[in-house]
């Protein structure tokens, strides 16, 4: 990105500008968690203030590298959830426990695409390269890499069914 493009983005401040800043503060909080408690709290405060405007509730340490948040609006992630690298999350998603005891949270693989308004609930596992359709509610393990799951409750579909 050229200097001119960066200045235009700073001046106009589109939606992605704020999302990039949120991810930057999230990564800074993760970086300083064990190194410098003061900077960790500083970046956590900045992240949480910006997150309250964008609708994001994401704790440090949940995501692997290369997180993509495509839209702002109600993205809630349980602090115990573990999500791999290259995850793409669209708006209005919930990744968390199903409210039972013990408080189990999902473990999600690498390069998973989570569609708009998808819910991933409970102590389940999701394989790498899975696509979760918009509005899907995933409550069971998805152990086959590269499948697409849709529906309530979510079920794997063939590419011919699309």
Helices and strands as residue ranges (DSSP letters): H 3-12, H 15-32, H 37-54, E 56-57, E 68-69, E 75-77, E 82-83, E 88-89, E 93-96, E 107-108, E 113-114, E 119-121, E 125-126, E 131-132, E 137-138, E 148-150, E 155-157, G 159-161
